[in-house]
Amino acid sequence: MEFPNDLRYTKTDEWIRVEGNQATLGITDFAQSQLSDIVFVEVRPAAGEKLAKGDAFAAVESVKAASDVYTPVSGKVAQTNEALSEKPETVNSDPYGAAWMLRLELARPEETAELMDAAAYQAYCQERSH
C-alpha cells in the first residue's frame, strides 16, 4: 500500500496535493483497497463552483459499497477529471495519479495544516486494519 510523502490525508481517506494555490484531490490507496473493484465514479461540481471544507464532491461505487468523497479544504473548482466516469477502475490502478478527481483553487491554504502527513495517515490506517 502506498502513502506518498508529498500528500496530506484525511480521516475519511481523501488525499490532497498542494502546488502553489492549487490543490488536486482524490481517494487514497487504502480507500480503494477497502472498496475493492470500483465500478462507478461521479464527480459532481462543475468548474467555477465553490466548495466549503467538508462538502461531498463525488460518489464512488464498488461491487461492495458506495461512498461519498469530501473536500478537506475550501476552494473554487478549477477542473474535474471527466475521464473517471468512463474508466472508474482507474481509481483502483492509479489512485494517486490518473485517478485524481478534482482540482481546486485554494480559498484558505491554512486549512491544509490540519491534515495528516504520510506517516500519521499510515499509522491511522494500520490502527483500522486490526
N, CA and C of each residue as an Amber inpcrd file, in Angstrom:
protein
   390
   0.8330000  -1.1750000   0.0000000   0.0000000   0.0000000   0.0000000
   0.8850000   1.2490000   0.0000000   0.5030000   2.2370000  -0.7890000
   1.3140000   3.4430000  -0.9280000   0.8140000   4.5820000  -0.0450000
   1.7770000   5.3670000   0.4710000   1.4990000   6.5600000   1.2760000
   2.4900000   7.6450000   0.8370000   2.2740000   8.2600000  -0.3440000
   3.2410000   9.2500000  -0.8390000   3.4670000  10.3980000   0.1500000
   4.7410000  10.7570000   0.3160000   5.1210000  11.7880000   1.2810000
   4.7440000  13.1970000   0.8670000   4.4670000  13.4150000  -0.4210000
   4.1540000  14.7790000  -0.8720000   2.6730000  15.1150000  -0.7370000
   1.8940000  14.2160000  -0.1400000   0.4560000  14.4250000   0.0080000
   0.0890000  14.6570000   1.4690000  -1.1130000  15.2100000   1.6880000
  -1.7360000  15.2990000   3.0070000  -2.9810000  14.4230000   2.9470000
  -3.4390000  13.9590000   4.1110000  -4.5130000  12.9700000   4.1550000
  -5.5880000  13.3330000   5.1700000  -6.8020000  12.7810000   4.9450000
  -7.9220000  12.9980000   5.8630000  -8.3060000  11.6940000   6.5480000
  -9.0810000  11.8000000   7.6180000  -9.5790000  10.6050000   8.3010000
 -10.6740000   9.9090000   7.5040000 -11.1850000  10.5710000   6.4530000
 -12.1810000   9.9480000   5.5750000 -11.5310000   9.4540000   4.2790000
 -10.2050000   9.3250000   4.2870000  -9.4260000   8.6720000   3.2250000
  -9.3600000   9.4280000   1.9040000  -9.3490000  10.7680000   1.9770000
  -9.0360000  11.5630000   0.8000000  -7.5730000  11.9960000   0.8790000
  -6.9750000  12.2260000  -0.2730000  -5.6340000  12.8060000  -0.3170000
  -5.7020000  14.1530000  -1.0380000  -4.7250000  14.9940000  -0.7400000
  -4.6230000  16.3040000  -1.3730000  -3.1540000  16.6030000  -1.6590000
  -2.8990000  17.0810000  -2.8740000  -1.5560000  17.5080000  -3.2750000
  -1.6550000  19.0100000  -3.5400000  -0.9000000  19.7960000  -2.7820000
  -0.9330000  21.2510000  -2.9190000   0.2770000  21.7050000  -3.7220000
  -0.0020000  22.4880000  -4.7640000   1.0550000  23.0760000  -5.5800000
   0.7000000  24.5460000  -5.7670000   1.3870000  25.4050000  -5.0010000
   1.0690000  26.8290000  -5.0420000  -0.3180000  27.0590000  -4.4750000
  -1.1900000  27.6990000  -5.2710000  -2.5550000  27.9820000  -4.8300000
  -3.5460000  26.9390000  -5.3410000  -3.0350000  25.8590000  -5.9430000
  -3.8970000  24.8110000  -6.4970000  -3.7740000  23.5400000  -5.6510000
  -4.8840000  22.8190000  -5.5650000  -4.8850000  21.5350000  -4.8550000
  -5.5490000  20.4950000  -5.7400000  -4.9440000  19.3160000  -5.7850000
  -5.5180000  18.1830000  -6.5010000  -5.9830000  17.1860000  -5.4480000
  -7.1900000  16.6180000  -5.6370000  -7.7910000  15.7230000  -4.6430000
  -8.1790000  14.3920000  -5.2550000  -8.1720000  13.3590000  -4.4080000
  -8.6430000  12.0400000  -4.8050000  -8.8310000  11.1830000  -3.5700000
  -9.0640000   9.8770000  -3.7850000  -9.1540000   8.9660000  -2.6360000
  -7.8880000   8.1190000  -2.5700000  -7.5730000   7.6890000  -1.3790000
  -6.2970000   7.0280000  -1.1250000  -6.2720000   5.5690000  -1.5800000
  -5.0630000   5.0470000  -1.6220000  -4.8410000   3.6360000  -1.9290000
  -5.5790000   2.7640000  -0.9020000  -5.5230000   3.1650000   0.3720000
  -6.2330000   2.4230000   1.4180000  -7.7330000   2.3870000   1.1180000
  -8.3010000   3.5420000   0.7550000  -9.7450000   3.6170000   0.4770000
 -10.1290000   2.7050000  -0.6850000  -9.3760000   2.7720000  -1.7830000
  -9.7410000   1.9370000  -2.9310000  -9.5850000   0.4580000  -2.6040000
  -8.6100000   0.1090000  -1.7540000  -8.4280000  -1.3050000  -1.3950000
  -9.5870000  -1.8030000  -0.5220000 -10.1280000  -0.9170000   0.3250000
 -11.2730000  -1.2800000   1.1560000 -12.5460000  -1.4270000   0.3190000
 -12.6920000  -0.5720000  -0.6780000 -13.8790000  -0.6190000  -1.5370000
 -13.8280000  -1.7930000  -2.5120000 -12.6720000  -2.2190000  -2.9070000
 -12.3850000  -3.2340000  -3.9320000 -12.7180000  -2.6960000  -5.3110000
 -13.2880000  -3.4820000  -6.2000000 -13.4210000  -3.1010000  -7.6070000
 -14.3910000  -1.9330000  -7.7990000 -13.8400000  -0.7790000  -8.1750000
 -14.6370000   0.4330000  -8.4010000 -15.3550000   0.2990000  -9.7490000
 -16.6720000   0.4990000  -9.7360000 -17.4670000   0.3530000 -10.9590000
 -18.1240000   1.6640000 -11.4070000 -18.0840000   2.7010000 -10.5420000
 -18.7510000   3.9510000 -10.8730000 -18.1050000   5.0920000 -10.0990000
 -17.8260000   6.2010000 -10.7940000 -17.3360000   7.4240000 -10.1500000
 -18.1110000   8.5950000 -10.7360000 -18.6560000   9.4220000  -9.8500000
 -19.3310000  10.6390000 -10.2850000 -18.7390000  11.8130000  -9.5160000
 -18.1050000  12.7320000 -10.2450000 -17.6050000  13.9670000  -9.6520000
 -18.6540000  15.0250000  -9.9630000 -19.2890000  15.5720000  -8.9180000
 -20.4930000  16.3810000  -9.0870000 -20.2910000  17.8380000  -9.4960000
 -19.3950000  18.5930000  -8.8630000 -19.3730000  20.0290000  -9.1650000
 -18.7810000  20.3340000 -10.5470000 -19.1720000  21.4810000 -11.0630000
 -18.6290000  21.9630000 -12.3320000 -17.5430000  23.0000000 -12.0530000
 -16.7030000  23.2400000 -13.0370000 -15.6710000  24.2730000 -12.9040000
 -16.3330000  25.5910000 -12.5330000 -15.7030000  26.3000000 -11.6010000
 -16.2260000  27.5820000 -11.1560000 -17.0540000  27.5130000  -9.8820000
 -17.5490000  26.3220000  -9.5310000 -18.3380000  26.1790000  -8.3020000
 -17.4350000  26.2900000  -7.0800000 -17.9970000  26.8620000  -6.0090000
 -17.2440000  26.9790000  -4.7580000 -17.6390000  25.8440000  -3.8280000
 -16.6390000  25.2740000  -3.1630000 -16.8570000  24.2050000  -2.1940000
 -16.3050000  24.6420000  -0.8470000 -17.0120000  24.2790000   0.2090000
 -16.5310000  24.5150000   1.5670000 -15.9120000  23.2330000   2.0930000
 -14.9500000  23.3830000   2.9810000 -14.3310000  22.2320000   3.6260000
 -15.4270000  21.3080000   4.1550000 -15.3410000  20.0110000   3.8340000
 -16.3120000  19.0310000   4.3140000 -17.4360000  18.7340000   3.3370000
 -17.5520000  19.5160000   2.2470000 -18.5960000  19.2460000   1.2530000
 -18.3200000  17.9430000   0.5070000 -19.3700000  17.1760000   0.2520000
 -19.2410000  15.9840000  -0.5990000 -19.1370000  16.4630000  -2.0460000
 -18.1210000  15.9880000  -2.7690000 -17.9660000  16.4210000  -4.1530000
 -18.0140000  15.2760000  -5.1500000 -17.9930000  14.0330000  -4.6600000
 -18.0150000  12.8930000  -5.5690000 -18.6610000  11.6970000  -4.8920000
 -19.0950000  10.7590000  -5.7300000 -19.5980000   9.4740000  -5.2570000
 -18.7840000   8.3880000  -5.9500000 -18.4030000   7.3860000  -5.1650000
 -17.6490000   6.2480000  -5.6800000 -18.4120000   4.9930000  -5.3000000
 -18.6390000   4.1180000  -6.2790000 -19.3230000   2.8560000  -6.0080000
 -18.4390000   1.7040000  -6.4450000 -18.4660000   0.6600000  -5.6270000
 -17.7320000  -0.5610000  -5.9490000 -18.7100000  -1.7250000  -5.9020000
 -18.1840000  -2.9130000  -6.1410000 -19.0310000  -4.0970000  -6.0490000
 -19.4560000  -4.3440000  -4.5950000 -18.7510000  -3.7240000  -3.6200000
 -19.0420000  -3.9270000  -2.2070000 -19.8200000  -2.8020000  -1.5440000
 -19.5870000  -1.5530000  -1.9700000 -20.1390000  -0.4220000  -1.2260000
 -20.1750000   0.8400000  -2.0750000 -20.8880000   1.8270000  -1.5630000
 -20.8950000   3.1650000  -2.1600000 -20.3940000   4.1330000  -1.1020000
 -19.6970000   5.1700000  -1.5440000 -19.1130000   6.0980000  -0.5960000
 -19.0630000   7.4960000  -1.1970000 -19.3050000   8.5000000  -0.3660000
 -19.1100000   9.8740000  -0.7950000 -17.6570000  10.2570000  -0.5720000
 -17.2020000  11.2440000  -1.3330000 -15.8510000  11.7800000  -1.2020000
 -15.9990000  13.2490000  -0.8190000 -15.2250000  13.6770000   0.1940000
 -15.3760000  15.0090000   0.7630000 -14.1290000  15.8500000   0.5350000
 -14.3260000  17.1450000   0.3400000 -13.1790000  18.0310000   0.1810000
 -12.6100000  18.4100000   1.5500000 -11.3060000  18.2370000   1.7280000
 -10.6780000  18.5730000   3.0120000 -10.3610000  20.0600000   3.1600000
 -10.5730000  20.8280000   2.0970000 -10.2730000  22.2560000   2.1050000
 -11.3500000  23.0090000   1.3180000 -11.4160000  24.3100000   1.5350000
 -12.3490000  25.1630000   0.7970000 -11.6770000  25.6820000  -0.4720000
 -12.4830000  25.8790000  -1.5070000 -11.9130000  26.4340000  -2.7240000
 -12.8960000  26.4670000  -3.8650000 -12.4060000  26.9410000  -5.0060000
 -13.2050000  27.0260000  -6.2160000 -12.7330000  25.9500000  -7.1830000
 -13.6710000  25.2140000  -7.7600000 -13.3390000  24.1170000  -8.6720000
 -12.6790000  24.6740000  -9.9260000 -11.4660000  24.2200000 -10.1920000
 -10.7330000  24.6150000 -11.3940000 -10.9530000  23.5920000 -12.5080000
 -11.0390000  22.3060000 -12.1210000 -11.1330000  21.2400000 -13.1250000
 -11.6240000  19.9590000 -12.4470000 -12.3880000  19.1610000 -13.1990000
 -12.7670000  17.8290000 -12.7290000 -12.2060000  16.8070000 -13.7060000
 -11.9970000  15.5990000 -13.2160000 -11.4430000  14.5290000 -14.0400000
 -12.5970000  13.7620000 -14.6870000 -13.0100000  14.2240000 -15.8500000
 -14.1540000  13.6260000 -16.5330000 -13.8710000  12.2120000 -17.0310000
 -12.6110000  11.8480000 -17.1930000 -12.2590000  10.5110000 -17.6760000
 -12.6790000   9.4120000 -16.7020000 -12.8280000   9.7540000 -15.4140000
 -13.1890000   8.7330000 -14.4140000 -14.5750000   8.1450000 -14.6360000
 -15.4950000   8.9180000 -15.2050000 -16.8320000   8.3670000 -15.4370000
 -16.7810000   7.2670000 -16.4980000 -15.8450000   7.3730000 -17.4260000
 -15.6780000   6.3470000 -18.4720000 -14.8310000   5.1700000 -17.9910000
 -13.8640000   5.4470000 -17.1180000 -12.9350000   4.4150000 -16.6470000
 -12.7950000   4.4720000 -15.1320000 -13.8690000   4.1210000 -14.3950000
 -13.8060000   4.2130000 -12.9250000 -12.7570000   3.2910000 -12.3090000
 -12.3880000   2.2190000 -12.9980000 -11.3880000   1.2810000 -12.4710000
 -10.0080000   1.9210000 -12.3140000  -9.8010000   3.0940000 -12.9210000
  -8.5400000   3.8240000 -12.7560000  -8.2770000   4.1170000 -11.2840000
  -9.3420000   4.2970000 -10.4960000  -9.1830000   4.5600000  -9.0560000
  -8.4610000   3.3850000  -8.3900000  -8.7110000   2.1630000  -8.8500000
  -8.0260000   1.0000000  -8.2920000  -6.5730000   0.9220000  -8.7580000
  -6.3190000   1.2330000 -10.0170000  -4.9830000   1.0190000 -10.5710000
  -4.0190000   2.1770000 -10.3370000  -4.5240000   3.4030000 -10.2000000
  -3.6380000   4.5660000 -10.0770000  -4.2780000   5.6510000  -9.2060000
  -4.5180000   5.3470000  -7.9110000  -5.2680000   6.2850000  -7.0680000
  -4.6060000   7.6490000  -6.8950000  -3.2670000   7.7220000  -6.9810000
  -2.5730000   8.9900000  -6.7500000  -2.1530000   9.6850000  -8.0370000
  -2.4790000   9.0900000  -9.1790000  -2.0770000   9.6710000 -10.4510000
  -3.2740000   9.9640000 -11.3220000  -3.5330000   9.0790000 -12.2790000
  -4.6000000   9.2860000 -13.2610000  -5.9880000   9.3590000 -12.6290000
  -6.1440000   8.8620000 -11.3960000  -7.4660000   8.8550000 -10.7500000
  -7.7280000  10.0820000  -9.8850000  -6.9660000  11.1570000 -10.0690000
  -7.3160000  12.3960000  -9.3600000  -8.7610000  12.7400000  -9.7290000
  -9.4620000  13.3810000  -8.8270000 -10.8890000  13.6540000  -9.0530000
 -11.2000000  15.1250000  -9.2940000 -10.4910000  15.9950000  -8.5970000
 -10.8580000  17.4020000  -8.5920000  -9.6210000  18.2590000  -8.4140000
  -9.6020000  19.4160000  -9.0860000  -8.5680000  20.4240000  -8.8420000
  -9.2680000  21.6810000  -8.3540000  -8.7470000  22.2290000  -7.2640000
  -9.3290000  23.4190000  -6.6350000  -8.3210000  24.5600000  -6.6050000
  -8.8400000  25.7810000  -6.6830000  -8.0670000  26.9600000  -6.3120000
  -8.3420000  27.1510000  -4.8280000  -7.3030000  27.1010000  -4.0150000
  -7.4850000  27.1640000  -2.5650000  -8.0500000  28.5130000  -2.1130000
  -9.0760000  28.4620000  -1.2640000  -9.6310000  29.6720000  -0.6590000
  -8.9190000  29.9750000   0.6560000  -8.5570000  28.9000000   1.3890000
  -7.9040000  29.0510000   2.6910000  -6.7470000  28.0560000   2.7840000
  -5.5820000  28.4140000   2.2670000  -4.4430000  27.4770000   2.2820000
  -4.0980000  26.9520000   3.6740000  -4.4040000  27.7230000   4.7200000
  -4.0720000  27.2920000   6.0890000  -4.8410000  26.0410000   6.5080000
  -5.9420000  25.7160000   5.8190000  -6.7050000  24.5070000   6.1650000
  -5.8810000  23.2330000   5.9630000  -4.9040000  23.2670000   5.0820000
  -4.0930000  22.0670000   4.8250000  -3.2600000  21.6770000   6.0490000
  -2.9730000  22.6300000   6.9210000  -2.1710000  22.3440000   8.1180000
  -2.8850000  21.3860000   9.0710000  -4.2120000  21.2790000   8.9510000
  -4.9890000  20.4050000   9.8360000  -4.9680000  18.9440000   9.3840000
  -4.4180000  18.6800000   8.2010000  -4.4430000  17.3320000   7.6370000
  -3.2290000  16.5210000   8.0680000  -3.3500000  15.1940000   7.9540000
  -2.2700000  14.2960000   8.3480000  -1.1860000  14.2170000   7.2820000
   0.0580000  14.0360000   7.7310000   1.1270000  13.7380000   6.7910000
   1.1260000  12.2270000   6.5310000   2.0110000  11.7720000   5.6610000
   2.0150000  10.3640000   5.2550000   2.2180000   9.4100000   6.4350000
   3.1370000   9.7230000   7.3420000   3.4100000   8.8320000   8.4810000
   2.1940000   8.7310000   9.4030000   1.5470000   9.8530000   9.6700000
   0.3680000   9.8420000  10.5420000  -0.7780000   9.0790000   9.8900000
  -0.9560000   9.2700000   8.5870000  -2.0420000   8.5750000   7.8880000
  -1.7750000   7.0660000   7.8230000  -0.5370000   6.6930000   7.5940000
  -0.1910000   5.2710000   7.5520000  -0.4860000   4.6210000   8.9050000
  -0.1290000   5.2850000   9.9910000  -0.4120000   4.7630000  11.3410000
  -1.9310000   4.6610000  11.5600000  -2.6690000   5.6600000  11.0930000
  -4.1300000   5.6700000  11.2220000  -4.7460000   4.4770000  10.4750000
  -4.2440000   4.1930000   9.2830000  -4.7430000   3.0520000   8.5040000
  -4.4070000   1.7240000   9.1840000  -3.2160000   1.6290000   9.7570000
  -2.8350000   0.3940000  10.4530000  -3.7220000   0.1490000  11.6670000
  -4.0760000   1.1980000  12.3900000  -4.9840000   1.0650000  13.5410000
  -6.3170000   0.4510000  13.1030000  -6.8260000   0.8960000  11.9660000
  -8.1410000   0.4370000  11.4910000  -8.0970000  -0.9470000  10.8520000
  -6.9140000  -1.4120000  10.5260000  -6.7880000  -2.7190000   9.8660000
  -6.7610000  -3.8830000  10.8360000  -6.6150000  -3.5910000  12.1240000
  -6.5080000  -4.6710000  13.1160000  -7.8580000  -5.0850000  13.6550000
